[in-house]
């Protein structure tokens, strides 16, 4: 299977080659045609000029030929044209018999025995001109650019063809010039292609190298090397963004793995403590270590620890269900003030047992919000139960609901020990407890606030906590209807 580097290089090289081939072919063809056309137009103009001079030099006579060409008068002109244009100038009769010939060096050639091909003569007589590449019936050793026109004379009011003028330019110089030009173009194209290939190779390899590095990092991740990161080399392009995104993903995976390991350790600890207590007291009863008169007391401890295990398992099941839900399944309208009061009434016994007063600050009108009623009820229950549990006996606990800016702000406040500032960011972590709560709160499992946070995250809502001078307050938001 071809790599991205190979495909990218072949694609770019193919595009460059095709582009240069099309551009070069078009340029060479156009330049060649333009050069040939210019040369043909030039010798055509020269032939027309010579014909005009000859027409002025023709004099009529009453001999049998009807006219006499004064060669002495036109010879200097023909020689000048031949030398200036570096071409051969031919003057012939209308039947094609060459009368006079001079080449580009000014030398007069004896071609009186040479007959111009009838095809050229007929073309000049019918169309008035001739142009093309020909040897003029082997008059020349190689093909030349030949242009021919007739020159005329007037006799007794009638205009007739007196003869034919042909100008023949060698093609070798023109072809050589064009070949040199084409060679320069091809050499330049080859250099540009080489540079383009080198640049393409370097840039493509530089682009694919981070991808190979990331692929290697992924393989290492698959083997548990979560510290692997990709060095993007300070690149600010899409590849650099991909490398940064990969590193961010790697950080997230590493943190998730660390949390998973911590979670396993915490759940193991939470399960180990009650199970050790149950096993120890049960063994003590069975082997007689515990006196019969105290068996009932220790059986109560075993029952309490068993219920604690049951609560822990139930909480874990609830937590697993919440974490497997990507979005809230039931969105409905409800009055959050009514939900808070209903939960407060359900906790009346616990409130009275600790001798707490409740300060409520609720609007007179219903505060209707969107959400999953059962899930938000669980949030309210956990927060109120937590506030009751950690309030000083005989203190005041408060609840408040405020509507502001499209959001409802629900607060639960209690008076108790101040949470240390370093503990505040950790209160929503799984199994997080302060030392005091571990020693005094035998009913909790350290998942209540984590469940609250998970439910609110599923609702795309926020929760904050403050704790100063013995007053701790949790505030969460819900979207108003």
C-alpha positions in Angstrom: 0.0 0.0 0.0 1.4 3.4 -0.9 2.1 5.9 1.8 0.7 9.4 1.9 4.2 10.6 1.1 4.3 8.5 -2.1 0.8 9.4 -3.2 1.4 13.1 -2.6 4.7 13.1 -4.3 3.4 11.2 -7.4 0.4 13.5 -7.5 2.4 16.7 -7.4 5.1 15.3 -9.8 2.4 14.2 -12.2 0.6 17.6 -12.1 3.9 19.4 -12.6 4.9 17.2 -15.5 1.6 17.4 -17.3 1.5 21.2 -16.8 5.0 21.7 -18.2 4.3 19.3 -21.0 1.1 21.1 -22.0 2.7 24.5 -21.5 5.9 23.5 -23.3 4.1 21.9 -26.3 1.8 24.9 -26.6 4.7 27.4 -26.3 6.9 25.6 -28.8 4.1 25.1 -31.4 3.0 28.7 -31.1 6.5 30.1 -31.2 7.4 27.9 -34.2 4.3 28.9 -36.1 4.8 32.5 -35.3 8.4 32.5 -36.4 7.6 30.7 -39.6 4.7 33.0 -40.3 6.9 36.1 -39.7 9.5 34.7 -42.1 7.0 33.9 -44.8 5.4 37.3 -44.5 8.8 38.9 -44.8 9.8 37.1 -48.0 6.3 37.7 -49.3 6.8 41.4 -48.9 10.2 41.3 -50.4 8.8 39.4 -53.4 6.1 42.0 -53.8 8.7 44.8 -53.7 10.9 43.2 -56.3 7.8 42.7 -58.5 6.9 46.4 -58.2 10.5 47.3 -59.2 10.3 45.0 -62.2 7.0 46.4 -63.3 8.5 49.9 -63.4 11.4 48.6 -65.5 9.4 46.7 -68.1 9.3 48.6 -71.5 7.1 47.7 -74.3 8.5 47.1 -77.8 7.1 46.1 -81.1 9.3 43.0 -81.5 7.9 39.5 -81.6 8.1 39.1 -77.8 6.1 42.2 -77.2 8.4 43.5 -74.4 12.0 43.7 -73.4 13.4 43.5 -69.8 16.2 45.9 -69.1 18.2 43.6 -66.8 20.8 46.3 -66.3 18.3 48.5 -64.6 16.8 45.9 -62.2 20.0 44.0 -61.4 21.3 46.3 -58.6 17.9 46.3 -57.0 17.7 42.5 -57.0 21.2 42.2 -55.7 20.4 44.6 -52.8 17.2 42.8 -51.9 19.1 39.4 -51.9 21.9 40.7 -49.8 19.8 42.5 -47.2 17.3 39.6 -46.8 20.0 36.9 -47.1 17.7 35.2 -49.6 17.9 34.1 -53.2 15.9 36.2 -55.7 14.7 34.6 -58.9 13.2 36.2 -61.9 11.5 34.0 -64.5 9.2 34.1 -67.4 5.5 33.4 -67.0 6.2 29.9 -68.4 8.7 29.2 -65.5 12.0 29.7 -67.3 14.5 31.3 -65.0 16.1 34.5 -66.5 18.1 35.9 -63.6 19.1 34.6 -60.1 21.2 36.2 -57.4 21.8 34.7 -53.9 22.3 36.2 -50.5 26.0 36.9 -51.0 25.3 39.0 -54.1 26.6 36.4 -56.5 24.6 35.9 -59.8 23.9 32.2 -60.5 23.4 30.7 -63.9 20.0 29.0 -63.7 18.8 29.6 -67.2 18.4 25.9 -67.8 16.2 25.4 -64.7 12.5 25.2 -65.1 10.2 26.2 -62.2 7.6 23.4 -61.4 4.3 24.0 -63.2 2.4 23.6 -59.9 4.1 26.8 -58.6 3.4 28.6 -61.9 -0.2 27.7 -61.9 -0.7 28.7 -58.3 0.8 32.1 -58.9 -1.3 32.6 -62.1 -4.6 31.6 -60.4 -4.2 33.0 -56.9 -1.7 35.8 -57.6 0.9 34.5 -55.1 2.6 31.4 -53.8 4.1 30.6 -50.4 5.5 27.3 -49.0 8.4 25.0 -48.2 9.9 23.6 -51.4 13.1 22.8 -53.4 11.5 24.3 -56.6 12.0 21.1 -58.5 15.5 20.4 -57.0 16.6 23.9 -57.8 17.9 24.0 -54.2 19.6 21.2 -52.4 17.3 21.6 -49.4 13.7 22.8 -48.7 13.4 26.6 -48.4 10.8 29.1 -47.6 9.7 30.3 -51.1 7.3 33.2 -51.9 6.4 34.1 -55.5 4.3 36.8 -57.1 3.8 37.9 -60.8 5.0 41.2 -62.2 2.8 42.8 -64.8 3.0 45.0 -67.9 0.5 47.0 -69.9 0.5 46.8 -73.7 -2.1 48.7 -75.7 -4.4 49.0 -72.7 -4.2 45.3 -71.7 -2.5 44.2 -68.5 -0.7 40.9 -68.8 1.8 38.9 -66.8 5.3 39.7 -67.8 7.1 37.2 -65.5 7.4 35.8 -62.0 9.5 36.9 -59.0 10.5 34.3 -56.5 12.3 34.9 -53.2 13.7 31.8 -51.4 15.0 32.0 -47.8 17.0 29.2 -46.2 15.2 27.5 -43.4 18.4 26.2 -41.7 19.0 29.5 -39.8 15.5 29.8 -38.7 15.3 26.2 -37.6 18.6 26.5 -35.8 17.3 29.6 -34.0 14.1 27.8 -33.1 16.0 24.8 -31.9 18.3 26.9 -29.7 15.2 28.6 -28.3 13.5 25.3 -27.6 16.7 23.9 -26.0 16.8 26.9 -23.7 13.2 26.4 -22.8 13.6 22.7 -22.2 16.7 23.2 -20.0 14.9 25.8 -18.0 11.9 23.5 -17.7 14.2 20.7 -16.5 15.7 22.9 -13.8 12.3 24.1 -12.6 11.0 20.5 -12.6 14.0 19.3 -10.6 13.6 22.2 -8.1 9.8 21.5 -7.9 10.4 17.8 -7.3 12.9 18.5 -4.6 10.7 21.0 -2.9 7.7 18.7 -3.2 9.7 15.8 -1.7 10.9 17.9 1.2 7.6 19.5 2.0 5.6 16.3 1.7 8.1 14.4 3.9 8.0 17.2 6.4 4.2 17.1 6.4 3.9 13.3 6.8 6.6 13.0 9.4 4.3 14.2 12.3 1.7 11.8 11.1 4.1 8.9 11.4 5.1 10.2 14.8 1.5 10.3 15.9 0.9 6.8 14.5 3.8 5.6 16.6 2.5 7.4 19.6 -0.9 5.7 19.1 0.8 2.3 19.1 2.6 3.2 22.3 -0.7 4.3 23.8 -2.1 0.9 22.9 0.6 -0.6 25.0 -0.1 1.6 28.0 2.6 4.3 27.6 0.4 7.2 28.4 3.2 9.7 28.8 3.9 9.7 25.1 3.5 13.1 23.4 4.0 14.4 19.8 6.4 17.3 19.3 4.8 19.5 16.6 8.0 21.6 16.3 6.2 24.9 16.7 4.2 24.4 13.5 1.1 26.6 13.1 -0.5 24.8 10.2 -3.1 22.1 10.1 -0.5 19.4 10.9 0.6 21.4 14.0 -3.1 21.8 15.1 -3.5 18.0 14.7 -0.4 17.4 16.8 -1.7 19.7 19.5 -5.1 18.1 19.4 -3.4 14.7 19.7 -1.5 15.9 22.7 -4.6 17.3 24.3 -6.3 13.9 23.7 -3.3 12.2 25.2 -3.5 14.4 28.3 -7.2 13.6 28.6 -6.7 9.9 28.2 -3.9 10.0 30.8 -6.1 11.9 33.3 -8.9 9.5 32.6 -6.6 6.5 33.2 -5.4 8.2 36.4 -9.0 8.8 37.6 -9.8 5.2 36.7 -6.9 3.9 38.8 -7.9 6.2 41.6 -11.5 5.0 41.3 -10.6 1.4 41.5 -8.4 2.1 44.5 -11.2 4.1 46.2 -13.9 1.5 45.5 -11.6 -1.2 46.8 -11.0 0.8 50.0 -14.7 1.5 50.4 -15.6 -2.2 50.0 -12.7 -3.5 52.0 -13.6 -1.6 55.2 -17.2 -2.9 55.8 -16.3 -6.3 54.5 -13.4 -6.6 56.9 -15.7 -5.5 59.8 -18.4 -8.0 58.8 -15.9 -10.8 58.5 -14.2 -10.0 61.7 -17.3 -9.8 63.9 -18.9 -12.9 62.2 -15.7 -14.9 62.9 -15.7 -13.6 66.4 -19.2 -14.8 67.0 -18.6 -18.2 65.4 -15.4 -19.0 67.2 -16.7 -17.7 70.6 -14.3 -14.8 70.8 -17.2 -12.5 71.3 -19.2 -13.3 74.5 -22.8 -14.5 73.9 -24.2 -11.5 75.8 -22.6 -9.1 73.3 -23.5 -11.0 70.1 -26.6 -8.9 69.5 -24.6 -5.7 69.7 -22.1 -7.0 67.1 -24.8 -8.4 64.9 -26.2 -4.8 64.7 -22.8 -3.6 63.5 -22.8 -6.4 60.9 -26.3 -5.4 59.8 -25.3 -1.7 59.6 -22.2 -2.5 57.5 -24.2 -4.7 55.2 -26.7 -1.9 54.6 -23.7 0.4 54.0 -22.5 -2.1 51.3 -25.9 -2.1 49.8 -26.0 1.7 49.6 -22.6 1.7 48.0 -23.6 -0.8 45.4 -26.8 1.1 44.7 -24.9 4.4 44.4 -22.4 2.8 42.0 -25.3 1.5 39.8 -26.8 5.0 39.8 -23.5 6.5 38.9 -22.9 4.0 36.1 -26.4 4.8 34.7 -25.7 8.5 34.8 -22.3 8.3 33.2 -23.6 6.1 30.3 -26.2 8.8 29.5 -24.8 11.3 27.0 -27.8 13.6 27.2 -30.9 14.1 29.4 -33.6 11.7 28.2 -36.6 13.5 29.7 -36.9 17.2 29.3 -40.0 18.7 30.9 -41.1 21.9 32.6 -41.5 21.9 36.4 -41.4 24.4 39.3 -38.0 24.1 41.0 -39.3 25.8 44.2 -42.0 23.1 44.6 -39.3 20.4 44.1 -37.1 22.0 46.8 -40.0 22.2 49.3 -41.0 18.6 48.6 -37.5 17.4 49.2 -37.2 19.5 52.3 -40.4 18.0 53.7 -39.1 14.5 53.1 -36.0 15.3 55.2 -38.0 16.8 58.1 -37.1 14.0 60.4 -33.4 14.4 59.9 -33.8 18.2 60.3 -35.6 17.8 63.6 -33.1 15.3 64.9 -30.3 17.8 64.6 -32.5 20.7 65.8 -32.0 22.8 62.7 -33.9 25.9 61.7 -34.6 26.4 57.9 -34.5 29.8 56.3 -36.3 29.7 52.9 -36.0 32.5 50.3 -38.4 31.4 47.6 -40.3 33.6 45.1 -44.0 33.8 45.4 -44.5 32.9 41.7 -43.5 29.5 40.4 -40.0 29.3 38.9 -40.5 27.0 35.9 -37.4 25.4 34.5 -36.4 22.7 31.9 -34.9 19.4 33.0 -35.4 15.8 34.1 -37.6 16.1 37.2 -36.4 12.9 38.9 -32.7 13.7 38.3 -33.0 17.3 39.6 -34.9 16.0 42.6 -31.9 13.7 43.3 -29.7 16.8 43.0 -31.8 18.7 45.6 -32.0 15.7 47.9 -28.2 15.1 47.9 -27.4 18.8 48.5 -30.0 19.1 51.3 -29.0 15.8 52.9 -25.3 16.8 52.7 -26.1 20.3 54.3 -28.1 18.6 57.2 -25.3 16.1 57.8 -22.6 18.7 58.2 -24.5 21.4 60.0 -23.8 22.2 63.6 -26.7 21.1 65.8 -29.1 23.9 66.5 -27.8 26.0 63.6 -29.7 27.5 60.7 -29.8 26.0 57.2 -31.0 28.0 54.2 -32.4 27.5 50.7 -32.8 30.2 48.1 -34.2 30.3 44.5 -33.5 33.3 42.3 -34.3 33.9 38.6 -31.9 36.0 36.6 -30.8 36.3 33.0 -32.7 33.3 31.7 -31.3 31.1 34.5 -32.6 29.9 37.9 -30.0 30.0 40.6 -30.7 27.4 43.4 -28.6 27.7 46.6 -28.3 25.4 49.7 -26.5 26.9 52.7 -25.5 25.5 56.1 -23.4 26.5 59.1 -20.6 24.0 60.0 -16.9 23.5 59.6 -15.3 25.6 56.9 -14.0 23.6 54.0 -10.3 24.3 53.5 -9.6 26.2 50.2 -7.4 23.4 48.9 -10.3 20.9 49.5 -13.0 23.0 47.5 -11.8 21.9 44.0 -12.0 18.2 45.2 -15.5 18.1 46.8 -17.1 16.8 43.6 -14.6 14.0 43.1 -15.6 10.4 43.6 -15.1 9.1 47.1 -13.7 12.4 48.3 -14.2 12.9 52.0 -12.5 15.2 54.6 -10.9 13.5 57.6 -13.8 14.7 59.8 -16.4 13.2 57.6 -14.5 9.9 57.5 -14.4 9.6 61.2 -18.0 10.8 62.0 -20.1 10.1 58.8 -20.4 6.3 58.7 -23.5 6.5 56.4 -21.9 8.3 53.5 -20.0 6.7 50.6 -18.4 9.8 49.1 -20.5 9.7 45.9 -23.4 12.2 46.6 -21.7 15.3 45.3 -20.1 13.5 42.4 -23.6 12.3 41.3 -24.9 15.9 41.7 -22.1 17.1 39.4 -22.7 14.3 36.9 -26.5 15.1 36.6 -25.9 18.8 36.2 -23.3 18.1 33.5 -25.8 16.0 31.6 -28.1 19.1 31.8 -25.3 21.3 30.6 -25.6 23.3 33.8 -23.1 24.5 36.4 -22.6 24.2 40.2 -20.3 26.2 42.4 -19.3 26.0 46.1 -18.1 28.6 48.6 -17.0 28.1 52.2 -16.0 31.0 54.5 -16.3 31.6 58.3 -18.2 28.4 58.8 -20.9 29.1 56.1 -20.8 26.7 53.2 -23.1 27.3 50.2 -23.7 25.2 47.0 -25.3 27.0 44.1 -26.4 25.3 40.8 -28.2 26.6 37.7 -31.2 25.5 35.6 -32.5 27.0 32.4 -35.8 29.0 32.7 -38.7 28.1 30.6 
